[in-house]
Amino acid sequence: MGLLETIESIDLEFIFRKVYRKIKDEMHRLLKEYVTINEYMVLKFLMKSPMRSSDLSKALQVSASHITSVTDSLVEKGLIERKRSNKDRRVVDLILTEKGKALIELLTARKCEFLKEKLDIFTNEERETLYKLFKKLEDHLNEMH
């Protein structure tokens, strides 16, 4: 690897960090009147289907105690509920309430609009290329583990 390539990779890492932080901060501001980013992620997963805390913990790669804290907050807000399995009473599923479904739909629409606005500087072709490149990088990184 030449000097220029090393400098470019360091610059790229710096750019990644700046872009990630900026988007994360703005996303936090967008969601904060309703939920935290962590609560949003849990709601997003539960939108697909009910889940157990342990499965959420694995999917989000966070501790079980973190999931308990987040889900307690969501239950208090009336966005999810805990429901015991009819087959095995020891098993508790986390389920979105109607209020939770409505909120995640609203927030997802706002988030999409936010990202669309941020990516409007690119042409459709550039957006498609950006997506493909990030997806390729993600796939490569996932293969490594």
C-alpha positions as CSV (number, residue, x, y, z in Angstrom):
1,M,0.0,0.0,0.0
2,G,1.4,3.3,-1.0
3,L,1.5,6.5,1.1
4,L,-1.4,8.0,-0.9
5,E,-3.6,5.0,-0.3
6,T,-2.8,5.1,3.5
7,I,-3.7,8.8,3.7
8,E,-6.9,8.2,1.6
9,S,-8.0,5.4,3.9
10,I,-7.4,7.5,7.0
11,D,-9.3,10.4,5.4
12,L,-12.1,7.9,4.4
13,E,-12.4,6.7,8.0
14,F,-12.6,10.3,9.3
15,I,-15.3,11.1,6.7
16,F,-17.3,7.9,7.7
17,R,-17.1,9.0,11.4
18,K,-18.2,12.5,10.7
19,V,-21.1,11.5,8.4
20,Y,-22.2,8.8,10.9
21,R,-22.2,11.1,13.9
22,K,-24.0,13.9,12.0
23,I,-26.8,11.6,10.8
24,K,-27.1,9.9,14.2
25,D,-27.3,13.3,16.0
26,E,-29.9,14.6,13.6
27,M,-31.9,11.3,13.7
28,H,-31.8,11.6,17.5
29,R,-33.3,15.1,17.3
30,L,-36.0,13.8,14.9
31,L,-37.1,11.0,17.2
32,K,-36.4,12.4,20.7
33,E,-39.9,13.9,21.3
34,Y,-41.3,10.4,20.9
35,V,-38.7,7.7,21.7
36,T,-34.9,7.2,22.0
37,I,-33.0,5.7,19.1
38,N,-32.7,2.4,21.1
39,E,-36.5,2.4,21.6
40,Y,-37.0,3.1,17.9
41,M,-34.8,0.1,17.0
42,V,-36.7,-2.2,19.2
43,L,-40.0,-1.0,17.8
44,K,-38.7,-1.5,14.3
45,F,-37.8,-5.1,15.0
46,L,-41.2,-5.7,16.6
47,M,-42.9,-4.3,13.6
48,K,-41.8,-7.4,11.7
49,S,-43.1,-9.8,14.3
50,P,-43.3,-10.4,18.1
51,M,-40.0,-11.4,19.6
52,R,-38.6,-12.5,22.9
53,S,-36.2,-10.3,24.8
54,S,-33.3,-12.7,24.3
55,D,-33.9,-12.7,20.5
56,L,-34.0,-8.9,20.5
57,S,-30.8,-8.8,22.5
58,K,-29.0,-11.0,20.0
59,A,-30.4,-9.2,16.9
60,L,-29.4,-5.8,18.3
61,Q,-26.1,-7.1,19.8
62,V,-26.8,-5.6,23.2
63,S,-27.0,-7.0,26.7
64,A,-30.2,-8.6,28.0
65,S,-30.3,-5.9,30.8
66,H,-30.2,-3.2,28.2
67,I,-33.2,-4.7,26.4
68,T,-35.1,-5.1,29.7
69,S,-34.5,-1.4,30.4
70,V,-35.6,-0.3,26.9
71,T,-38.6,-2.6,26.8
72,D,-39.7,-1.5,30.3
73,S,-39.8,2.1,29.0
74,L,-41.8,1.1,25.9
75,V,-44.3,-0.8,28.1
76,E,-44.7,2.3,30.3
77,K,-45.3,4.4,27.2
78,G,-48.0,1.9,26.0
79,L,-46.1,1.1,22.8
80,I,-45.5,-2.6,23.5
81,E,-46.8,-5.2,25.7
82,R,-45.5,-8.4,27.2
83,K,-47.6,-11.5,26.5
84,R,-47.1,-15.0,27.9
85,S,-47.0,-17.8,25.4
86,N,-50.0,-20.1,25.6
87,K,-47.8,-23.1,24.9
88,D,-45.1,-22.3,27.5
89,R,-46.0,-19.9,30.3
90,R,-42.3,-19.2,30.9
91,V,-42.0,-17.6,27.5
92,V,-42.8,-14.0,27.2
93,D,-43.2,-12.3,23.8
94,L,-42.9,-8.6,23.2
95,I,-45.7,-7.3,21.0
96,L,-46.4,-3.9,19.5
97,T,-49.6,-2.2,20.6
98,E,-51.8,-0.3,18.1
99,K,-50.3,2.9,19.5
100,G,-46.8,1.4,18.9
101,K,-47.6,0.4,15.3
102,A,-49.0,3.9,14.6
103,L,-45.9,5.5,16.1
104,I,-43.4,3.4,14.2
105,E,-45.2,4.1,10.9
106,L,-45.1,7.8,11.6
107,L,-41.5,7.8,12.6
108,T,-40.4,5.6,9.7
109,A,-42.1,8.0,7.3
110,R,-40.3,11.0,9.0
111,K,-37.0,9.1,8.9
112,C,-37.4,8.3,5.2
113,E,-38.2,11.9,4.4
114,F,-35.2,13.0,6.5
115,L,-32.8,10.6,4.6
116,K,-34.4,11.6,1.3
117,E,-33.7,15.2,2.0
118,K,-30.1,14.5,3.0
119,L,-29.5,12.4,-0.1
120,D,-31.1,14.8,-2.5
121,I,-27.7,16.2,-3.3
122,F,-27.1,13.0,-5.3
123,T,-28.6,12.0,-8.6
124,N,-30.7,8.8,-8.6
125,E,-27.8,7.0,-10.2
126,E,-25.4,8.3,-7.5
127,R,-27.8,7.2,-4.7
128,E,-28.1,3.8,-6.2
129,T,-24.3,3.5,-6.5
130,L,-23.9,4.7,-2.9
131,Y,-26.3,2.1,-1.7
132,K,-24.6,-0.7,-3.7
133,L,-21.2,0.3,-2.4
134,F,-22.3,0.4,1.2
135,K,-24.1,-2.9,0.8
136,K,-21.1,-4.5,-0.7
137,L,-18.9,-3.2,2.2
138,E,-21.4,-4.5,4.7
139,D,-21.6,-7.9,3.1
140,H,-17.8,-8.1,3.0
141,L,-17.5,-7.2,6.7
142,N,-20.2,-9.7,7.6
143,E,-18.3,-12.5,5.7
144,M,-15.2,-11.7,7.8
145,H,-17.0,-12.7,11.1
